[in-house]
Amino acid sequence: MGASLRDVARLAGVSVKTVSNVVNGYAHVSPATRAKVEHALSQLDYRPNLSARNLRQGRTGVIALALPELDAPYFAELSRFIIDAAAEVGWLVIIEQTGGSLDRERQVLDGVRRHRVDGLILSPIAIGADELAARTDDTALVLLGERIHGGPADHVAVDNVRAARDVTEHLIGLGRRRIAALGAQDNSISGTAPPRLAGYRESLAAHALPETVAKVDRYRRAEGAAAMAALLEARPDAVFCFNDLLALGAIRTILAAGLRVPEDVAVAGFDDIEDGRFSTPTLTTVAPDKAQLAGIAVDLLKQRIEGRTDRPPREVHATYRLMTRESTLGGRGGGAAGDQA
């Protein structure tokens, strides 16, 4: 049987209440006393009973994570980092796939109280800010992605406009002048396409270069391959794809047409999924700091759950890096530009 608070208190020569204060991170403990207690905790290999603590605090120690597509590599990788960040604070994570459906997103939001989760991290695709603001459930909520900015909950994302501008500037800096964008959407309620398209357009306008834009319904390899086949008629010398799956599909089409990447057409993506690091050629891409993004989301949720803040909702940008690889640099190898917030 593991050591109890009473065992630690006895060894440290303090009260059980003092040990509890140290374990729970309360500030009003002197440095000397805290050091004694921490030494006793280490000696006895004390492990807190998280279930008992959660019950006392009226919590479950479980949060929910709702994402559009669990089989999309970006979301799969992000899930892992969120689970790791949650584990560091003693939480378990329930994962739900919404498919970007308005009904499913509503069901997730309506169901968090019934399932007794302490908080929800949601990447919305369909639901809007007004509907979120009208919810009566006070379960802590943190938003991811580009669908809702300045909304009724804390929000963590990457500066997509700036990142898209950086990618386009990289291609221009390589001497490319017929740069296409692949990934615009007619009904882009998800929010991902508009800021990336805006950054692309801003960069081209600054250099008085023409734009060529290809639209897709979904951000998958097959859509990237099909859209690239149509783009080849415009004879681009570079393509900025709005995610890595589109870029991998585009590269397949370019090579199948007897063209070379990057000599004839340079290709860049967005997300830095693992596939792109091992593709042939390796893929230049924007690499959001997924670990940082996950850590920020979990920390914001923790503050809300513990009632440590009553401030208005925050907008927080995670950093990213432009990873330059073979698909734009060829045999010159690659590297990473500095972190951008």
C-alpha positions in Angstrom: 0.0 0.0 0.0 1.3 3.5 -0.9 2.3 6.2 1.6 -0.5 8.4 3.0 -0.5 12.1 3.8 -0.3 11.1 7.5 2.9 9.1 6.8 4.5 12.1 5.0 3.5 14.4 7.8 5.0 12.2 10.4 8.3 11.9 8.6 8.5 15.7 7.9 7.4 16.6 11.4 4.5 18.8 10.2 0.7 18.6 10.1 -1.3 16.7 7.6 -2.8 20.0 6.5 0.6 21.4 5.7 1.5 18.3 3.6 -1.9 18.8 1.7 -1.0 22.4 1.0 2.3 21.5 -0.5 0.8 18.6 -2.6 -1.9 20.9 -3.9 0.6 23.7 -4.7 -0.7 26.3 -2.3 1.6 29.3 -1.9 1.3 30.0 1.8 4.0 27.5 2.9 7.4 28.7 3.9 10.3 27.6 1.7 12.0 25.7 4.5 8.8 23.8 5.4 8.0 23.1 1.7 11.6 21.7 1.3 11.1 19.3 4.3 7.7 18.1 3.0 9.0 17.6 -0.6 12.0 15.6 0.8 9.6 13.4 2.7 7.3 13.0 -0.3 10.3 11.9 -2.3 11.6 9.5 0.4 8.2 7.8 0.7 7.5 7.9 -3.1 4.2 9.4 -2.3 1.6 9.3 -5.1 -1.6 11.4 -4.7 -5.0 9.7 -4.9 -6.3 11.7 -7.8 -9.8 10.0 -7.7 -10.3 11.0 -4.1 -9.0 14.5 -4.8 -11.4 14.9 -7.7 -14.3 13.7 -5.7 -13.6 16.2 -3.0 -13.4 19.0 -5.5 -16.5 17.9 -7.4 -14.6 16.9 -10.5 -14.0 13.8 -12.5 -10.5 14.2 -13.7 -11.8 13.6 -17.3 -11.9 16.1 -20.2 -13.3 15.7 -23.7 -11.5 16.4 -27.0 -13.7 16.8 -30.0 -12.0 16.9 -33.5 -13.3 16.8 -37.0 -11.4 13.9 -38.4 -9.4 11.4 -36.3 -7.8 9.8 -39.4 -6.4 13.1 -40.6 -2.7 13.0 -39.6 -2.6 16.5 -38.3 -5.4 15.8 -35.8 -4.0 12.4 -34.9 -0.7 14.0 -34.0 -2.3 16.9 -32.1 -4.4 14.4 -30.2 -1.3 12.7 -28.9 0.1 16.0 -27.6 -3.1 16.9 -25.9 -3.3 13.6 -24.2 0.3 13.9 -23.0 -0.4 17.4 -21.7 -3.5 16.3 -20.0 -1.7 13.4 -18.4 0.8 15.8 -16.8 -2.0 17.3 -14.8 -3.6 14.0 -14.0 -6.4 14.0 -16.5 -7.8 11.4 -18.8 -9.1 12.4 -22.2 -12.2 11.2 -24.0 -12.0 11.7 -27.8 -15.0 12.4 -30.0 -15.0 12.7 -33.8 -17.5 15.3 -35.1 -16.9 14.9 -38.9 -17.4 18.7 -39.1 -21.1 18.1 -38.8 -23.2 20.9 -37.1 -25.4 18.3 -35.5 -22.5 16.3 -34.1 -20.8 19.5 -32.7 -24.1 20.4 -31.0 -24.4 16.9 -29.5 -20.8 17.2 -28.1 -21.6 20.6 -26.6 -24.9 19.4 -25.2 -23.5 16.1 -23.9 -20.5 17.3 -21.9 -22.5 17.9 -18.7 -24.3 14.5 -19.0 -21.0 12.7 -19.4 -19.6 14.6 -16.3 -16.4 15.8 -18.0 -14.6 18.7 -16.4 -13.9 20.5 -19.6 -14.0 20.4 -23.4 -11.4 21.2 -26.1 -13.2 21.6 -29.3 -12.0 22.2 -32.9 -15.3 23.5 -34.5 -16.0 23.3 -38.2 -19.7 24.1 -38.5 -20.9 25.8 -35.3 -20.7 29.5 -35.0 -19.7 32.0 -32.3 -23.3 33.2 -31.7 -24.5 29.7 -31.0 -21.6 29.0 -28.7 -22.3 32.3 -26.8 -25.9 31.2 -26.3 -25.0 27.9 -24.6 -26.2 27.5 -21.0 -23.8 24.8 -20.0 -20.9 26.4 -18.0 -18.5 23.5 -18.6 -15.0 24.9 -19.3 -14.4 25.2 -23.0 -11.3 25.9 -25.1 -11.5 26.3 -28.9 -8.9 25.3 -31.5 -8.6 26.0 -35.2 -9.8 28.9 -37.4 -13.5 28.7 -37.3 -14.2 31.1 -34.4 -12.1 34.1 -33.4 -13.0 36.6 -30.7 -15.7 34.3 -29.5 -17.1 33.3 -26.1 -14.2 30.9 -25.1 -10.5 30.8 -25.0 -9.0 30.1 -28.4 -5.6 28.7 -29.5 -4.4 28.7 -33.1 -1.6 29.6 -35.4 -1.3 32.9 -37.3 -2.3 31.3 -40.6 -2.2 34.6 -42.6 1.4 35.2 -41.6 2.4 31.6 -42.1 0.9 31.5 -45.6 2.7 34.7 -46.4 6.0 33.2 -45.2 5.6 30.2 -47.5 4.8 32.3 -50.5 7.7 34.6 -49.8 10.0 31.5 -49.6 8.8 30.5 -53.1 9.2 34.0 -54.5 12.7 34.1 -52.9 13.6 31.0 -54.9 12.8 32.9 -58.2 9.3 31.4 -58.7 6.9 33.7 -60.4 3.9 31.6 -61.4 2.9 30.5 -57.9 -0.5 28.7 -57.6 -2.5 28.1 -54.4 -4.2 24.8 -53.9 -6.9 24.4 -51.2 -9.4 27.2 -51.6 -13.0 26.2 -50.8 -16.3 27.6 -52.0 -18.0 26.9 -48.7 -15.1 27.2 -46.3 -17.0 27.5 -43.0 -14.0 25.7 -41.3 -12.0 28.9 -41.5 -8.7 27.2 -42.6 -8.8 28.2 -46.2 -9.6 32.0 -46.0 -6.6 33.1 -43.9 -4.1 30.9 -45.9 -5.5 32.3 -49.1 -5.3 35.8 -47.7 -1.6 35.4 -46.8 -0.8 34.0 -50.2 -2.6 36.9 -51.9 -0.9 39.5 -49.7 2.5 38.2 -50.6 1.8 38.0 -54.4 0.3 41.5 -54.4 3.4 42.9 -52.7 5.5 41.6 -55.6 2.9 42.4 -58.3 2.7 38.7 -59.2 -0.4 37.0 -60.7 -2.4 34.5 -58.7 -3.8 31.1 -59.7 -6.1 29.4 -57.3 -7.4 25.8 -57.3 -10.4 24.8 -55.1 -11.0 21.5 -53.4 -13.9 20.1 -51.3 -11.7 18.2 -48.8 -8.1 18.4 -47.7 -7.1 14.9 -48.8 -4.5 13.4 -51.1 -7.0 12.5 -53.8 -8.3 16.0 -54.0 -4.8 17.4 -54.1 -3.9 15.1 -57.0 -7.1 16.0 -59.0 -6.7 19.7 -58.4 -3.1 19.6 -59.5 -4.0 17.9 -62.7 -6.2 20.8 -63.6 -3.5 23.3 -62.4 -0.9 21.9 -64.8 -2.7 23.6 -67.7 -1.7 26.9 -66.1 2.0 25.8 -66.1 2.8 27.0 -62.5 6.4 26.8 -61.4 5.4 26.5 -57.7 2.3 25.4 -55.7 1.4 26.3 -52.1 -0.9 23.6 -50.9 -3.1 24.5 -47.8 -2.2 21.2 -46.1 0.4 18.4 -46.4 -2.1 15.8 -47.7 -3.0 18.1 -50.6 0.7 18.6 -51.3 1.5 14.9 -51.3 -1.3 14.3 -53.8 -0.1 17.2 -55.9 3.4 15.8 -56.0 2.1 12.5 -57.2 0.3 14.2 -60.2 3.4 16.4 -61.1 5.7 13.4 -61.2 3.2 11.3 -63.1 3.1 14.0 -65.7 6.8 13.6 -66.3 7.8 16.8 -64.5 10.3 17.2 -61.7 9.9 18.5 -58.1 11.2 21.0 -57.5 13.1 21.7 -60.7 9.9 22.2 -62.8 7.4 22.8 -60.0 8.2 23.5 -56.4 5.7 22.3 -53.8 5.0 23.5 -50.2 2.4 22.3 -47.7 1.2 23.1 -44.3 1.0 21.1 -41.0 4.4 19.2 -41.0 2.8 15.7 -40.7 5.2 12.8 -40.4 4.5 11.5 -44.0 6.0 14.7 -45.4 9.3 14.1 -43.7 9.7 10.8 -45.4 8.1 11.4 -48.8 10.2 11.6 -52.0 11.0 14.4 -52.2 10.7 15.5 -48.6 8.1 18.2 -48.2 8.6 21.9 -47.4 5.9 22.9 -45.0 4.7 25.1 -42.2 5.3 23.3 -38.9 2.9 24.5 -36.1 4.3 23.7 -32.7 1.7 21.1 -31.9 3.2 20.4 -28.4 3.0 24.0 -27.5 -0.5 24.4 -28.9 -1.7 21.4 -26.9 0.0 22.6 -23.7 -1.5 26.1 -24.1 -5.0 24.6 -24.6 -4.7 22.3 -21.6 -3.4 25.1 -19.4 -6.2 27.5 -20.4 -8.7 24.7 -19.7 -7.2 24.0 -16.3 -7.4 27.7 -15.3 -11.1 27.7 -16.2 -11.8 24.4 -14.5 -10.1 25.5 -11.3 -11.7 28.9 -11.3 -8.4 30.6 -11.2 -9.4 33.3 -13.7 -12.5 35.3 -14.5 -10.9 37.3 -17.3 -12.5 37.6 -20.7 -11.7 34.8 -23.3 -8.2 35.0 -24.7 -6.8 34.6 -28.2 -3.5 32.9 -28.1 -1.2 32.1 -31.0 1.1 29.1 -30.9 4.4 29.4 -32.7 5.3 27.8 -36.0 8.4 27.2 -38.2 8.8 27.1 -41.9 10.6 23.7 -42.6 12.4 24.0 -46.0 13.0 20.6 -47.6 13.6 19.0 -50.9 10.3 19.8 -52.5 11.4 23.4 -52.9 15.1 23.2 -52.4 16.0 20.1 -54.3 19.3 18.5 -53.4 20.4 21.5 -51.3 18.8 19.9 -48.3 16.7 22.0 -45.9 16.3 23.6 -42.6 14.0 25.6 -40.4 13.3 29.3 -40.3 13.0 30.8 -36.9 9.9 30.3 -34.7 7.0 32.7 -35.5 4.3 33.5 -33.0 
